[in-house]
Amino acid sequence: MTGGRFARRLALAVAAVIAVALGATGAALTRELRQRLVDDLSRGLQTQARLAAQRAQAAGVALSAGSAQAEARELAAACACRATL
C-alpha cells in the first residue's frame, strides 16, 4: 500500500511541476507575442502615415478644401483606413 501512495504522490508532484512550467512559459510567450504585435502595428501605422504624407506633398502642399477632401477620401480608400489632411 505504501508503494501505491508514493507513486501517486510522485505523479502529483511531477504533474504540478509540469503545470507550473507550462503556466510560466505561457505567460512569458503571451507577453512577448503581445509586444511583437503592438510593435508590428506601430511600424505599419508609421509607414502608412509616411506614405500618406508623401502622397499629399506630391499632390501639392497648398491643396484647396475640395481637393484636400478628395485626396483624403482617395487615401482612405487605398489603405482601408481613416485619412485626415
Secondary structure, DSSP 4 states (H G I P E B T S, - for coil): -HHHHHHHHHHHHHHHHHHHHHHHHHHHHHHHHHHHHHHHHHHHHHHHHHHHHHHHHHH-SS--HHHHHHHHHHHHHHHTS----
